[in-house]
Amino acid sequence: MAEQGKQGGTVFGPGYVRAISPYVAGKPISEVAREFGLDEAGIVKLASNENPLGMPESARRAVADAVAELGRYPDSNGFALKGELSARFGVPADWLTLGNGSNDILELAAHALVEPGQSIVYAEYSFAVYALATQEIGARAIEVPARDYGHDLEAMAAAIAPDTRLVFIANPNNPTGTFVPAAQIEAFLQRVPANVVVVLDEAYNEYLDADQQYDSLAWVRRYPNLMVSRTFSKAYGLAGLRIGYAVAQPELSDLLNRIRQPFNVNSVAQAAAIAALGDAGFLRRSAELNRAGKRQLTDAFDRLGLEYVPSSGNFVMVRVGDDDGAGARVNLALLKQGVIVRPVGNYNLPRWLRVTIGLAEENAAFIAALERALA
Ligand SMILES: *Cc1c(COP(=O)(O)O)cnc(C)c1O
């Protein structure tokens, strides 16, 4: 007989799926306009760590050309894009896996490497998708307490259990913006057992300052249990197209390639990514704009006496009050003024908001709205 739900209806799916809290995305502009009776044109969205420059012009042209071929399936193996990535990073094409966003890569890793009941290690306050990827396969989460809102890699190494098969590390981390220096990551990799795969999620890698940059692909050559994931959604400005990639030795890459959907990355995304990858000027402008915008925001937080976590990404997490209602309250006050940021109560950070660094005028609009919200 079928299991019965609370109201007597049939219950579908395993308990570990029913226990999942759905991912909370940044509110779309159109939804805020409807809910608060605002004009879409006046709304500032700093909620999803998108590139405020939008997509590069080079990618826009590539998209226009690729549209003509949309009657056909995409190249399942992403030959052209993998060729470009391969040349850029000096790794063979069979070390690369393309994903429908790097989110896809994170889920593929969990599905390919972990059995139900085995464990996955990740840090408190790290990217929400790690918890989702763990839950959706019925794995056990080992969430390691953060240190100063970031990864405590010594504690994470110590937390690895005999049944641990995967570790997620975000560097820089979202939503807190913290950064783990290269030496600490390398020390961690040396400690991790050979049968435990480390996914080093570098979604914000392209925003790192020169003195923070490190060669994670050299580690991929040295550690067969390391996978580096990157995305075209953030600095490359292609969030809407959904494309990211993983770099790992062939034994690991092969597993991801077996279980991914054959056409998981569409042809328009592949064409745009090739163009964006070659657009060094756009990447440089994005990083420069981000650096200036970060200073604009943190100067304002200093002036307003607000605590924030120093960020290495394209966003800053700021504490907007001393009580657990503060994040939701200030968020609502901002929404009413047409400014969308990201409350992080779902990360158990109810006093904080995460603000994406926007154009100078968007940052200024946010700061002005924040001052009114706090007044
Ligand atoms: C944004 C983000 C991603 C993935 O974004 P995609 O759009 O799926 O590529 C992955 N990891 C972190 C930490 C992120 O913030």
The ligand as an SDF file (V2000), in Angstrom:
LIG
                    3D

 15 15  0  0  0  0  0  0  0  0999 V2000
   27.4180   31.7830   -8.5790 C   0  0  0  0  0  0  0  0  0  0  0  0
   28.1620   30.6250   -7.9860 C   0  0  0  0  0  0  0  0  0  0  0  0
   28.3020   29.4070   -8.6500 C   0  0  0  0  0  0  0  0  0  0  0  0
   27.6710   28.9660   -9.9050 C   0  0  0  0  0  0  0  0  0  0  0  0
   27.0410   29.7000  -10.7210 O   0  0  0  0  0  0  0  0  0  0  0  0
   26.6170   29.1510  -12.1460 P   0  0  0  0  0  0  0  0  0  0  0  0
   25.8430   30.2740  -12.6780 O   0  0  0  0  0  0  0  0  0  0  0  0
   25.8210   27.9000  -11.9530 O   0  0  0  0  0  0  0  0  0  0  0  0
   27.8980   28.8680  -12.8790 O   0  0  0  0  0  0  0  0  0  0  0  0
   29.0560   28.4150   -8.0870 C   0  0  0  0  0  0  0  0  0  0  0  0
   29.6510   28.5900   -6.9120 N   0  0  0  0  0  0  0  0  0  0  0  0
   29.5380   29.7210   -6.2320 C   0  0  0  0  0  0  0  0  0  0  0  0
   30.2480   29.8450   -4.9390 C   0  0  0  0  0  0  0  0  0  0  0  0
   28.7790   30.7680   -6.7360 C   0  0  0  0  0  0  0  0  0  0  0  0
   28.6380   31.8750   -6.0280 O   0  0  0  0  0  0  0  0  0  0  0  0
  1  2  1  0
  2  3  1  0
  2 14  2  0
  3  4  1  0
  3 10  2  0
  4  5  1  0
  5  6  1  0
  6  7  2  0
  6  8  1  0
  6  9  1  0
 10 11  1  0
 11 12  2  0
 12 13  1  0
 12 14  1  0
 14 15  1  0
M  END
$$$$
